[in-house]
């Protein structure tokens, strides 16, 4: 699967980039509202599956929206508000 970067280039999808971005945002909030590594992993996997189900290459912006919605679905609103 590929994704479309902001500059229009298509690159191979890398779930680790999603996991790293969520982890960085998670580390930027107070410890009391942080998600667990398992929650982050599940969000990354959910986004990966959603991207595959699109049947086309999603854009970075679409992936960011999916991540934010998945974070909010886990009840971690503070992390989503950081981005």
Phi and psi restraints in degrees (range 20) as a CNS / XPLOR table:
assign (resid 1 and name C) (resid 2 and name N)
       (resid 2 and name CA) (resid 2 and name C) 1.0 -122.1 20.0 2
assign (resid 2 and name N) (resid 2 and name CA)
       (resid 2 and name C) (resid 3 and name N) 1.0 162.4 20.0 2
assign (resid 2 and name C) (resid 3 and name N)
       (resid 3 and name CA) (resid 3 and name C) 1.0 -126.6 20.0 2
assign (resid 3 and name N) (resid 3 and name CA)
       (resid 3 and name C) (resid 4 and name N) 1.0 160.9 20.0 2
assign (resid 3 and name C) (resid 4 and name N)
       (resid 4 and name CA) (resid 4 and name C) 1.0 -104.7 20.0 2
assign (resid 4 and name N) (resid 4 and name CA)
       (resid 4 and name C) (resid 5 and name N) 1.0 116.7 20.0 2
assign (resid 4 and name C) (resid 5 and name N)
       (resid 5 and name CA) (resid 5 and name C) 1.0 -73.7 20.0 2
assign (resid 5 and name N) (resid 5 and name CA)
       (resid 5 and name C) (resid 6 and name N) 1.0 169.6 20.0 2
assign (resid 5 and name C) (resid 6 and name N)
       (resid 6 and name CA) (resid 6 and name C) 1.0 -59.7 20.0 2
assign (resid 6 and name N) (resid 6 and name CA)
       (resid 6 and name C) (resid 7 and name N) 1.0 -29.8 20.0 2
assign (resid 6 and name C) (resid 7 and name N)
       (resid 7 and name CA) (resid 7 and name C) 1.0 -85.5 20.0 2
assign (resid 7 and name N) (resid 7 and name CA)
       (resid 7 and name C) (resid 8 and name N) 1.0 3.8 20.0 2
assign (resid 7 and name C) (resid 8 and name N)
       (resid 8 and name CA) (resid 8 and name C) 1.0 92.8 20.0 2
assign (resid 8 and name N) (resid 8 and name CA)
       (resid 8 and name C) (resid 9 and name N) 1.0 -9.2 20.0 2
assign (resid 8 and name C) (resid 9 and name N)
       (resid 9 and name CA) (resid 9 and name C) 1.0 -72.5 20.0 2
assign (resid 9 and name N) (resid 9 and name CA)
       (resid 9 and name C) (resid 10 and name N) 1.0 143.4 20.0 2
assign (resid 9 and name C) (resid 10 and name N)
       (resid 10 and name CA) (resid 10 and name C) 1.0 -95.7 20.0 2
assign (resid 10 and name N) (resid 10 and name CA)
       (resid 10 and name C) (resid 11 and name N) 1.0 130.7 20.0 2
assign (resid 10 and name C) (resid 11 and name N)
       (resid 11 and name CA) (resid 11 and name C) 1.0 -131.9 20.0 2
assign (resid 11 and name N) (resid 11 and name CA)
       (resid 11 and name C) (resid 12 and name N) 1.0 161.7 20.0 2
assign (resid 11 and name C) (resid 12 and name N)
       (resid 12 and name CA) (resid 12 and name C) 1.0 -67.8 20.0 2
assign (resid 12 and name N) (resid 12 and name CA)
       (resid 12 and name C) (resid 13 and name N) 1.0 134.2 20.0 2
assign (resid 12 and name C) (resid 13 and name N)
       (resid 13 and name CA) (resid 13 and name C) 1.0 -62.3 20.0 2
assign (resid 13 and name N) (resid 13 and name CA)
       (resid 13 and name C) (resid 14 and name N) 1.0 136.5 20.0 2
assign (resid 13 and name C) (resid 14 and name N)
       (resid 14 and name CA) (resid 14 and name C) 1.0 -134.4 20.0 2
assign (resid 14 and name N) (resid 14 and name CA)
       (resid 14 and name C) (resid 15 and name N) 1.0 104.5 20.0 2
assign (resid 14 and name C) (resid 15 and name N)
       (resid 15 and name CA) (resid 15 and name C) 1.0 -59.6 20.0 2
assign (resid 15 and name N) (resid 15 and name CA)
       (resid 15 and name C) (resid 16 and name N) 1.0 -27.9 20.0 2
assign (resid 15 and name C) (resid 16 and name N)
       (resid 16 and name CA) (resid 16 and name C) 1.0 -63.3 20.0 2
assign (resid 16 and name N) (resid 16 and name CA)
       (resid 16 and name C) (resid 17 and name N) 1.0 -30.7 20.0 2
assign (resid 16 and name C) (resid 17 and name N)
       (resid 17 and name CA) (resid 17 and name C) 1.0 -67.0 20.0 2
assign (resid 17 and name N) (resid 17 and name CA)
       (resid 17 and name C) (resid 18 and name N) 1.0 -37.1 20.0 2
assign (resid 17 and name C) (resid 18 and name N)
       (resid 18 and name CA) (resid 18 and name C) 1.0 -67.2 20.0 2
assign (resid 18 and name N) (resid 18 and name CA)
       (resid 18 and name C) (resid 19 and name N) 1.0 -48.1 20.0 2
assign (resid 18 and name C) (resid 19 and name N)
       (resid 19 and name CA) (resid 19 and name C) 1.0 -58.9 20.0 2
assign (resid 19 and name N) (resid 19 and name CA)
       (resid 19 and name C) (resid 20 and name N) 1.0 -44.3 20.0 2
assign (resid 19 and name C) (resid 20 and name N)
       (resid 20 and name CA) (resid 20 and name C) 1.0 -64.1 20.0 2
assign (resid 20 and name N) (resid 20 and name CA)
       (resid 20 and name C) (resid 21 and name N) 1.0 -41.5 20.0 2
assign (resid 20 and name C) (resid 21 and name N)
       (resid 21 and name CA) (resid 21 and name C) 1.0 -64.7 20.0 2
assign (resid 21 and name N) (resid 21 and name CA)
       (resid 21 and name C) (resid 22 and name N) 1.0 -43.1 20.0 2
assign (resid 21 and name C) (resid 22 and name N)
       (resid 22 and name CA) (resid 22 and name C) 1.0 -65.1 20.0 2
assign (resid 22 and name N) (resid 22 and name CA)
       (resid 22 and name C) (resid 23 and name N) 1.0 -42.0 20.0 2
assign (resid 22 and name C) (resid 23 and name N)
       (resid 23 and name CA) (resid 23 and name C) 1.0 -61.5 20.0 2
assign (resid 23 and name N) (resid 23 and name CA)
       (resid 23 and name C) (resid 24 and name N) 1.0 -43.7 20.0 2
assign (resid 23 and name C) (resid 24 and name N)
       (resid 24 and name CA) (resid 24 and name C) 1.0 -62.8 20.0 2
assign (resid 24 and name N) (resid 24 and name CA)
       (resid 24 and name C) (resid 25 and name N) 1.0 -44.3 20.0 2
assign (resid 24 and name C) (resid 25 and name N)
       (resid 25 and name CA) (resid 25 and name C) 1.0 -64.8 20.0 2
assign (resid 25 and name N) (resid 25 and name CA)
       (resid 25 and name C) (resid 26 and name N) 1.0 -39.9 20.0 2
assign (resid 25 and name C) (resid 26 and name N)
       (resid 26 and name CA) (resid 26 and name C) 1.0 -62.1 20.0 2
assign (resid 26 and name N) (resid 26 and name CA)
       (resid 26 and name C) (resid 27 and name N) 1.0 -39.8 20.0 2
assign (resid 26 and name C) (resid 27 and name N)
       (resid 27 and name CA) (resid 27 and name C) 1.0 -69.9 20.0 2
assign (resid 27 and name N) (resid 27 and name CA)
       (resid 27 and name C) (resid 28 and name N) 1.0 -17.3 20.0 2
assign (resid 27 and name C) (resid 28 and name N)
       (resid 28 and name CA) (resid 28 and name C) 1.0 -84.7 20.0 2
assign (resid 28 and name N) (resid 28 and name CA)
       (resid 28 and name C) (resid 29 and name N) 1.0 -8.4 20.0 2
assign (resid 28 and name C) (resid 29 and name N)
       (resid 29 and name CA) (resid 29 and name C) 1.0 -104.0 20.0 2
assign (resid 29 and name N) (resid 29 and name CA)
       (resid 29 and name C) (resid 30 and name N) 1.0 167.6 20.0 2
assign (resid 29 and name C) (resid 30 and name N)
       (resid 30 and name CA) (resid 30 and name C) 1.0 -57.9 20.0 2
assign (resid 30 and name N) (resid 30 and name CA)
       (resid 30 and name C) (resid 31 and name N) 1.0 143.1 20.0 2
assign (resid 30 and name C) (resid 31 and name N)
       (resid 31 and name CA) (resid 31 and name C) 1.0 -57.3 20.0 2
assign (resid 31 and name N) (resid 31 and name CA)
       (resid 31 and name C) (resid 32 and name N) 1.0 -32.6 20.0 2
assign (resid 31 and name C) (resid 32 and name N)
       (resid 32 and name CA) (resid 32 and name C) 1.0 -66.7 20.0 2
assign (resid 32 and name N) (resid 32 and name CA)
       (resid 32 and name C) (resid 33 and name N) 1.0 -19.5 20.0 2
assign (resid 32 and name C) (resid 33 and name N)
       (resid 33 and name CA) (resid 33 and name C) 1.0 -112.5 20.0 2
assign (resid 33 and name N) (resid 33 and name CA)
       (resid 33 and name C) (resid 34 and name N) 1.0 8.5 20.0 2
assign (resid 33 and name C) (resid 34 and name N)
       (resid 34 and name CA) (resid 34 and name C) 1.0 -73.0 20.0 2
assign (resid 34 and name N) (resid 34 and name CA)
       (resid 34 and name C) (resid 35 and name N) 1.0 150.8 20.0 2
assign (resid 34 and name C) (resid 35 and name N)
       (resid 35 and name CA) (resid 35 and name C) 1.0 -84.2 20.0 2
assign (resid 35 and name N) (resid 35 and name CA)
       (resid 35 and name C) (resid 36 and name N) 1.0 159.1 20.0 2
assign (resid 35 and name C) (resid 36 and name N)
       (resid 36 and name CA) (resid 36 and name C) 1.0 -82.8 20.0 2
assign (resid 36 and name N) (resid 36 and name CA)
       (resid 36 and name C) (resid 37 and name N) 1.0 160.0 20.0 2
assign (resid 36 and name C) (resid 37 and name N)
       (resid 37 and name CA) (resid 37 and name C) 1.0 -55.6 20.0 2
assign (resid 37 and name N) (resid 37 and name CA)
       (resid 37 and name C) (resid 38 and name N) 1.0 -35.1 20.0 2
assign (resid 37 and name C) (resid 38 and name N)
       (resid 38 and name CA) (resid 38 and name C) 1.0 -65.8 20.0 2
assign (resid 38 and name N) (resid 38 and name CA)
       (resid 38 and name C) (resid 39 and name N) 1.0 -42.0 20.0 2
assign (resid 38 and name C) (resid 39 and name N)
       (resid 39 and name CA) (resid 39 and name C) 1.0 -61.7 20.0 2
assign (resid 39 and name N) (resid 39 and name CA)
       (resid 39 and name C) (resid 40 and name N) 1.0 -42.4 20.0 2
assign (resid 39 and name C) (resid 40 and name N)
       (resid 40 and name CA) (resid 40 and name C) 1.0 -62.9 20.0 2
assign (resid 40 and name N) (resid 40 and name CA)
       (resid 40 and name C) (resid 41 and name N) 1.0 -42.5 20.0 2
assign (resid 40 and name C) (resid 41 and name N)
       (resid 41 and name CA) (resid 41 and name C) 1.0 -62.1 20.0 2
assign (resid 41 and name N) (resid 41 and name CA)
       (resid 41 and name C) (resid 42 and name N) 1.0 -43.7 20.0 2
assign (resid 41 and name C) (resid 42 and name N)
       (resid 42 and name CA) (resid 42 and name C) 1.0 -65.9 20.0 2
assign (resid 42 and name N) (resid 42 and name CA)
       (resid 42 and name C) (resid 43 and name N) 1.0 -39.1 20.0 2
assign (resid 42 and name C) (resid 43 and name N)
       (resid 43 and name CA) (resid 43 and name C) 1.0 -63.3 20.0 2
assign (resid 43 and name N) (resid 43 and name CA)
       (resid 43 and name C) (resid 44 and name N) 1.0 -45.6 20.0 2
assign (resid 43 and name C) (resid 44 and name N)
       (resid 44 and name CA) (resid 44 and name C) 1.0 -59.4 20.0 2
assign (resid 44 and name N) (resid 44 and name CA)
       (resid 44 and name C) (resid 45 and name N) 1.0 -43.6 20.0 2
assign (resid 44 and name C) (resid 45 and name N)
       (resid 45 and name CA) (resid 45 and name C) 1.0 -66.2 20.0 2
assign (resid 45 and name N) (resid 45 and name CA)
       (resid 45 and name C) (resid 46 and name N) 1.0 -40.1 20.0 2
assign (resid 45 and name C) (resid 46 and name N)
       (resid 46 and name CA) (resid 46 and name C) 1.0 -61.7 20.0 2
assign (resid 46 and name N) (resid 46 and name CA)
       (resid 46 and name C) (resid 47 and name N) 1.0 -42.7 20.0 2
assign (resid 46 and name C) (resid 47 and name N)
       (resid 47 and name CA) (resid 47 and name C) 1.0 -66.3 20.0 2
assign (resid 47 and name N) (resid 47 and name CA)
       (resid 47 and name C) (resid 48 and name N) 1.0 -41.4 20.0 2
assign (resid 47 and name C) (resid 48 and name N)
       (resid 48 and name CA) (resid 48 and name C) 1.0 -59.3 20.0 2
assign (resid 48 and name N) (resid 48 and name CA)
       (resid 48 and name C) (resid 49 and name N) 1.0 -45.7 20.0 2
assign (resid 48 and name C) (resid 49 and name N)
       (resid 49 and name CA) (resid 49 and name C) 1.0 -63.9 20.0 2
assign (resid 49 and name N) (resid 49 and name CA)
       (resid 49 and name C) (resid 50 and name N) 1.0 -42.8 20.0 2
assign (resid 49 and name C) (resid 50 and name N)
       (resid 50 and name CA) (resid 50 and name C) 1.0 -61.6 20.0 2
assign (resid 50 and name N) (resid 50 and name CA)
       (resid 50 and name C) (resid 51 and name N) 1.0 -38.9 20.0 2
assign (resid 50 and name C) (resid 51 and name N)
       (resid 51 and name CA) (resid 51 and name C) 1.0 -64.4 20.0 2
assign (resid 51 and name N) (resid 51 and name CA)
       (resid 51 and name C) (resid 52 and name N) 1.0 -42.3 20.0 2
assign (resid 51 and name C) (resid 52 and name N)
       (resid 52 and name CA) (resid 52 and name C) 1.0 -63.8 20.0 2
assign (resid 52 and name N) (resid 52 and name CA)
       (resid 52 and name C) (resid 53 and name N) 1.0 -37.9 20.0 2
assign (resid 52 and name C) (resid 53 and name N)
       (resid 53 and name CA) (resid 53 and name C) 1.0 -71.5 20.0 2
assign (resid 53 and name N) (resid 53 and name CA)
       (resid 53 and name C) (resid 54 and name N) 1.0 -15.9 20.0 2
assign (resid 53 and name C) (resid 54 and name N)
       (resid 54 and name CA) (resid 54 and name C) 1.0 -64.4 20.0 2
assign (resid 54 and name N) (resid 54 and name CA)
       (resid 54 and name C) (resid 55 and name N) 1.0 -31.0 20.0 2
assign (resid 54 and name C) (resid 55 and name N)
       (resid 55 and name CA) (resid 55 and name C) 1.0 76.1 20.0 2
assign (resid 55 and name N) (resid 55 and name CA)
       (resid 55 and name C) (resid 56 and name N) 1.0 14.8 20.0 2
assign (resid 55 and name C) (resid 56 and name N)
       (resid 56 and name CA) (resid 56 and name C) 1.0 -154.8 20.0 2
assign (resid 56 and name N) (resid 56 and name CA)
       (resid 56 and name C) (resid 57 and name N) 1.0 173.3 20.0 2
assign (resid 56 and name C) (resid 57 and name N)
       (resid 57 and name CA) (resid 57 and name C) 1.0 -79.4 20.0 2
assign (resid 57 and name N) (resid 57 and name CA)
       (resid 57 and name C) (resid 58 and name N) 1.0 117.8 20.0 2
assign (resid 57 and name C) (resid 58 and name N)
       (resid 58 and name CA) (resid 58 and name C) 1.0 -77.3 20.0 2
assign (resid 58 and name N) (resid 58 and name CA)
       (resid 58 and name C) (resid 59 and name N) 1.0 157.6 20.0 2
assign (resid 58 and name C) (resid 59 and name N)
       (resid 59 and name CA) (resid 59 and name C) 1.0 -86.2 20.0 2
assign (resid 59 and name N) (resid 59 and name CA)
       (resid 59 and name C) (resid 60 and name N) 1.0 162.8 20.0 2
assign (resid 59 and name C) (resid 60 and name N)
       (resid 60 and name CA) (resid 60 and name C) 1.0 -58.1 20.0 2
assign (resid 60 and name N) (resid 60 and name CA)
       (resid 60 and name C) (resid 61 and name N) 1.0 -40.5 20.0 2
assign (resid 60 and name C) (resid 61 and name N)
       (resid 61 and name CA) (resid 61 and name C) 1.0 -63.0 20.0 2
assign (resid 61 and name N) (resid 61 and name CA)
       (resid 61 and name C) (resid 62 and name N) 1.0 -40.3 20.0 2
assign (resid 61 and name C) (resid 62 and name N)
       (resid 62 and name CA) (resid 62 and name C) 1.0 -63.5 20.0 2
assign (resid 62 and name N) (resid 62 and name CA)
       (resid 62 and name C) (resid 63 and name N) 1.0 -40.4 20.0 2
assign (resid 62 and name C) (resid 63 and name N)
       (resid 63 and name CA) (resid 63 and name C) 1.0 -64.8 20.0 2
assign (resid 63 and name N) (resid 63 and name CA)
       (resid 63 and name C) (resid 64 and name N) 1.0 -42.0 20.0 2
assign (resid 63 and name C) (resid 64 and name N)
       (resid 64 and name CA) (resid 64 and name C) 1.0 -60.3 20.0 2
assign (resid 64 and name N) (resid 64 and name CA)
       (resid 64 and name C) (resid 65 and name N) 1.0 -42.0 20.0 2
assign (resid 64 and name C) (resid 65 and name N)
       (resid 65 and name CA) (resid 65 and name C) 1.0 -61.9 20.0 2
assign (resid 65 and name N) (resid 65 and name CA)
       (resid 65 and name C) (resid 66 and name N) 1.0 -42.3 20.0 2
assign (resid 65 and name C) (resid 66 and name N)
       (resid 66 and name CA) (resid 66 and name C) 1.0 -62.4 20.0 2
assign (resid 66 and name N) (resid 66 and name CA)
       (resid 66 and name C) (resid 67 and name N) 1.0 -42.1 20.0 2
assign (resid 66 and name C) (resid 67 and name N)
       (resid 67 and name CA) (resid 67 and name C) 1.0 -62.0 20.0 2
assign (resid 67 and name N) (resid 67 and name CA)
       (resid 67 and name C) (resid 68 and name N) 1.0 -48.1 20.0 2
assign (resid 67 and name C) (resid 68 and name N)
       (resid 68 and name CA) (resid 68 and name C) 1.0 -60.6 20.0 2
assign (resid 68 and name N) (resid 68 and name CA)
       (resid 68 and name C) (resid 69 and name N) 1.0 -44.5 20.0 2
assign (resid 68 and name C) (resid 69 and name N)
       (resid 69 and name CA) (resid 69 and name C) 1.0 -64.0 20.0 2
assign (resid 69 and name N) (resid 69 and name CA)
       (resid 69 and name C) (resid 70 and name N) 1.0 -39.4 20.0 2
assign (resid 69 and name C) (resid 70 and name N)
       (resid 70 and name CA) (resid 70 and name C) 1.0 -67.7 20.0 2
assign (resid 70 and name N) (resid 70 and name CA)
       (resid 70 and name C) (resid 71 and name N) 1.0 -38.8 20.0 2
assign (resid 70 and name C) (resid 71 and name N)
       (resid 71 and name CA) (resid 71 and name C) 1.0 -63.6 20.0 2
assign (resid 71 and name N) (resid 71 and name CA)
       (resid 71 and name C) (resid 72 and name N) 1.0 -45.5 20.0 2
assign (resid 71 and name C) (resid 72 and name N)
       (resid 72 and name CA) (resid 72 and name C) 1.0 -64.9 20.0 2
assign (resid 72 and name N) (resid 72 and name CA)
       (resid 72 and name C) (resid 73 and name N) 1.0 -34.8 20.0 2
assign (resid 72 and name C) (resid 73 and name N)
       (resid 73 and name CA) (resid 73 and name C) 1.0 -64.6 20.0 2
assign (resid 73 and name N) (resid 73 and name CA)
       (resid 73 and name C) (resid 74 and name N) 1.0 -26.8 20.0 2
assign (resid 73 and name C) (resid 74 and name N)
       (resid 74 and name CA) (resid 74 and name C) 1.0 -84.8 20.0 2
assign (resid 74 and name N) (resid 74 and name CA)
       (resid 74 and name C) (resid 75 and name N) 1.0 -0.8 20.0 2
assign (resid 74 and name C) (resid 75 and name N)
       (resid 75 and name CA) (resid 75 and name C) 1.0 82.1 20.0 2
assign (resid 75 and name N) (resid 75 and name CA)
       (resid 75 and name C) (resid 76 and name N) 1.0 12.6 20.0 2
assign (resid 75 and name C) (resid 76 and name N)
       (resid 76 and name CA) (resid 76 and name C) 1.0 -101.4 20.0 2
assign (resid 76 and name N) (resid 76 and name CA)
       (resid 76 and name C) (resid 77 and name N) 1.0 71.7 20.0 2
assign (resid 76 and name C) (resid 77 and name N)
       (resid 77 and name CA) (resid 77 and name C) 1.0 -69.7 20.0 2
assign (resid 77 and name N) (resid 77 and name CA)
       (resid 77 and name C) (resid 78 and name N) 1.0 -33.7 20.0 2
assign (resid 77 and name C) (resid 78 and name N)
       (resid 78 and name CA) (resid 78 and name C) 1.0 -63.5 20.0 2
assign (resid 78 and name N) (resid 78 and name CA)
       (resid 78 and name C) (resid 79 and name N) 1.0 -39.1 20.0 2
assign (resid 78 and name C) (resid 79 and name N)
       (resid 79 and name CA) (resid 79 and name C) 1.0 -65.8 20.0 2
assign (resid 79 and name N) (resid 79 and name CA)
       (resid 79 and name C) (resid 80 and name N) 1.0 -43.3 20.0 2
assign (resid 79 and name C) (resid 80 and name N)
       (resid 80 and name CA) (resid 80 and name C) 1.0 -63.4 20.0 2
assign (resid 80 and name N) (resid 80 and name CA)
       (resid 80 and name C) (resid 81 and name N) 1.0 -34.1 20.0 2
assign (resid 80 and name C) (resid 81 and name N)
       (resid 81 and name CA) (resid 81 and name C) 1.0 -71.5 20.0 2
assign (resid 81 and name N) (resid 81 and name CA)
       (resid 81 and name C) (resid 82 and name N) 1.0 -19.4 20.0 2
assign (resid 81 and name C) (resid 82 and name N)
       (resid 82 and name CA) (resid 82 and name C) 1.0 -69.6 20.0 2
assign (resid 82 and name N) (resid 82 and name CA)
       (resid 82 and name C) (resid 83 and name N) 1.0 -22.6 20.0 2
